[in-house]
Amino acid sequence: MESLVAARSPQQLINLRGFFRPVRQLQTPKQSREELFVPRSTLKHRRDLSTAAAYQPFPAGSTQAEQKRTMTTSPGVQQQMMYGSGNVDCTKSRIALRRALEVQDHLQHLAEQRAQQELLYALELRQQQIRQSMIPDVAGILPNAQPRTFTRETEVMPGQPSLQQPVTPEPRMHVGHVASLPQQALDAGVVLETTEEARRQSLLELACADLAPLSSSRDEESRAGSGAMAKLTSISTSPAHSTSALAGAQSRSAFSSAAAPLSNLQRTDLSSSSSSISTQQRRGPGKCAASAQQVPAVGDELVLECSSIAYGGQGVCKLPGGFTVFCERALPGERLRARVTAAKKGFAVARKLEALRQHSHAVEAPCQHFAEGCGGCSLQSLAYAAQLTAKRQQVVDALGRIGKAENPQDLVRPAIPCKQPFHYRNKMSFSLSAEQSCGGLSTGFGFKRIGDASSCLPVSSCHLQDETANQILQCLTAAAQNRSPTDDMPSLSLRGKDGMMGKPLVRRLTVRSGVHPDSGAPAHQAILHVSPDVAPPGKTDRAKQSKQGFDSMAKQDTLQRVAEMLMREVPGLAGVIQHREYNNARKRVDQLYTLAGSSVLQQRLCGLSFRMSPLAFFQTNSQQTEVLYRAVADAAGLSSKREQHLLDLYTGTGTIALSLAPQCKAVTGVESVRSAVADARANGKQNAIHHAHFVQADLSSADELQRIASVNPDVVVADPPRAGLGSSVIDYLRACSAHTFVYVSCDPATQARDVQKLCDAQQKGAFQLQFVQPVDMFPQTHHIETVALLQRSM
Ligand SMILES: C[S@@+](CC[C@H](N)C(=O)[O-])C[C@H]1O[C@@H](n2cnc3c(N)ncnc32)[C@H](O)[C@@H]1O
């Protein structure tokens, strides 16, 4: 039943595998039956919660003390309490629900504590051995294990000695890829030694990051297992040895036989052609014959040539036969060695290990976090001019492939560069990163790691934001790490009394920059996104009555002190806002509270000033937004005669509508977010623009589109979110009175799709695409903004 437990995070996996043992029978007063674990992280729906609540592990009438004893002495009960049982009566009351959840929390805490202690103990042991030079390089230890078995695989590089050459008995390194080991290997507590690449990562990082993919489903486990078998067969040319390796992968005791002396093994060149041979061996002749393409599997190492960059930032590489492999950070023209991390039906995803031949315009990335695997700027190692060429090509490819345009090269203009390719962003968001490692708990704020959405790399500064914004980041990081630059600095430490990780108070930090609403001087705003269990400040009196409420007040107090510290330490910080987000009856609720300073910032654009609420959308590159809006105005063909009625769909805080208003007879802006519409109206007033009107409507609803039925626009501008235009908007555009449509987009793929629909000559009211103008709003990243001009004769 163990494989039914699907851990959602490395930490949860540690809890599951490090502490609990599977319990095969669930004992209830009436019957005994097989248990079905429900991971706690999936207990988010009401029905699951009531399922967890209805489960009663204690005998009827037992006292609280008896229940507590049962909880702390019986792992079986603990596990059942933590994960609930999937097959129990769902009719018990809300009180039971609350109690079950409280107990769950308590047990989770106990479990984490014990699992972490075990883990730290194991790590300490290994470190000691390393210090005594017993083991030269250790990359990772599986968390639940005392070291028992060693595996070794040769890492084979293209150009190394030929196939038949014997291997030295003490190999320099071995492949440390936990995700591709079979489950049995994990059970056995395999100790992994480093590859050159893995050596850069910390002990725990590697183990945790690579364990995560194992945990999501039984299917993935078996795929991961087959990946390891592939690797074992690929390093052995002897059928007898292959068999023993496979058998070893299937049983714990036999697994060590896979670690046969390396002198018995023979090397295989892992260049793309030989990799296809090993794939063929693995799949069997029948399966390979069915497909003419070379289809790689997870764990395969390939040598690839990158032809272009796909939208999403990954390099596009083709295997012989045409199979596509997307590779993170691969650059066009580059030849590289990569390892497959996911294999899907029509494509695979790979992680770049090293460049064998670099892009001719490769440069050294200026940010230290680029080399550490920050997922933020995928193009930082490419010269800026080459970034522009690659981005334009992305737009051309999308227009040809998705938009079915016949001559996309002729339709797409060269991208307009950004004058300031670094430190240009007026808004950045950083997630809290907290990892338990052998050095203790390491915390910070950062971005997701490249190719791994579940893990976060803490950053000390970011090259895309300005110095003051970096100072805010560093101050909050110091508070999270309990490093005190001044004596009275409050701590946001996640460490509980026991030294283990507690619940984070601030989950995310957003820093915005603009100008101060009163002084007009450059100013910043810090938004602290807090955990939902921090009570809103107004409710403190009632909260005092319960322990939970009291804790919550203490947290609120800490936040207040952190806000004051930020205001003190960072000159130019205009305000600190607390944002609490939770779901109420499946609706997202956002609560904002000003902890210090001002609640809004202003932005200056095109000679106008705009109010910017903490959560309102605003273009993130203020300087380049003026360039973008100029391109929109040129495409719209407006003139100083003010003859046209402009309709601005998805208007946000009204920035496009108000910037173009001086050249229009009338302007109507449409937006679904109420606070953004309020900002847009206030912005109209504050800039004395009286012929602009703003309507709140959800443009995905055909009914709500009726609210603009009476507007007869001459020109329509739309700047939708990445998903593009909804079908109701496309129907509206075909039927409306406009002769010109200017489509601003931050996703060339959805824009190409919509343009094709709007230009479909079979339909009434079809437009013709005149050109697409890329504008680089996001240097160092793969993102690109585009302005497409569509026209029709009325
Ligand atoms: C990319 S932003 C553009 C904002 C604005 N044009 C600008 O340049 O700052 C997209 C805007 O569309 C709004 N939006 C998203 N879905 C919408 C919908 N279904 N109906 C109306 N507005 C929507 C968002 O709230 C956001 O303000």
The ligand as an SDF file (V2000), in Angstrom:
LIG
                    3D

 27 29  0  0  0  0  0  0  0  0999 V2000
   -2.1440   42.6060  -19.6800 C   0  0  0  0  0  0  0  0  0  0  0  0
   -3.1630   43.5390  -18.6410 S   0  0  0  0  0  0  0  0  0  0  0  0
   -3.3080   45.0240  -19.5740 C   0  0  0  0  0  0  0  0  0  0  0  0
   -3.6530   46.2500  -18.7990 C   0  0  0  0  0  0  0  0  0  0  0  0
   -3.4790   47.5750  -19.4970 C   0  0  0  0  0  0  0  0  0  0  0  0
   -3.9300   47.5460  -20.8500 N   0  0  0  0  0  0  0  0  0  0  0  0
   -2.0650   48.0980  -19.3960 C   0  0  0  0  0  0  0  0  0  0  0  0
   -1.3840   48.2550  -20.4130 O   0  0  0  0  0  0  0  0  0  0  0  0
   -1.6110   48.3820  -18.2690 O   0  0  0  0  0  0  0  0  0  0  0  0
   -4.6860   42.7180  -18.8210 C   0  0  0  0  0  0  0  0  0  0  0  0
   -5.8360   43.3090  -18.0570 C   0  0  0  0  0  0  0  0  0  0  0  0
   -7.0090   42.5750  -18.4150 O   0  0  0  0  0  0  0  0  0  0  0  0
   -7.8280   42.4110  -17.2770 C   0  0  0  0  0  0  0  0  0  0  0  0
   -8.7000   41.2510  -17.5370 N   0  0  0  0  0  0  0  0  0  0  0  0
   -8.3650   39.9470  -17.4480 C   0  0  0  0  0  0  0  0  0  0  0  0
   -9.4120   39.1670  -17.7750 N   0  0  0  0  0  0  0  0  0  0  0  0
  -10.4320   39.9960  -18.0940 C   0  0  0  0  0  0  0  0  0  0  0  0
  -11.7730   39.7740  -18.5010 C   0  0  0  0  0  0  0  0  0  0  0  0
  -12.2600   38.5500  -18.6620 N   0  0  0  0  0  0  0  0  0  0  0  0
  -12.5430   40.8370  -18.7370 N   0  0  0  0  0  0  0  0  0  0  0  0
  -12.0490   42.0900  -18.6000 C   0  0  0  0  0  0  0  0  0  0  0  0
  -10.7880   42.3510  -18.1990 N   0  0  0  0  0  0  0  0  0  0  0  0
   -9.9750   41.3190  -17.9380 C   0  0  0  0  0  0  0  0  0  0  0  0
   -6.8340   42.2520  -16.1480 C   0  0  0  0  0  0  0  0  0  0  0  0
   -7.4300   42.5690  -14.9160 O   0  0  0  0  0  0  0  0  0  0  0  0
   -5.7330   43.2160  -16.5420 C   0  0  0  0  0  0  0  0  0  0  0  0
   -5.9530   44.4730  -15.9780 O   0  0  0  0  0  0  0  0  0  0  0  0
  1  2  1  0
  2  3  1  0
  2 10  1  0
  3  4  1  0
  4  5  1  0
  5  6  1  0
  5  7  1  0
  7  8  2  0
  7  9  1  0
 10 11  1  0
 11 12  1  0
 11 26  1  0
 12 13  1  0
 13 14  1  0
 13 24  1  0
 14 15  1  0
 14 23  1  0
 15 16  2  0
 16 17  1  0
 17 18  1  0
 17 23  2  0
 18 19  1  0
 18 20  2  0
 20 21  1  0
 21 22  2  0
 22 23  1  0
 24 25  1  0
 24 26  1  0
 26 27  1  0
M  CHG  2   2   1   9  -1
M  END
$$$$
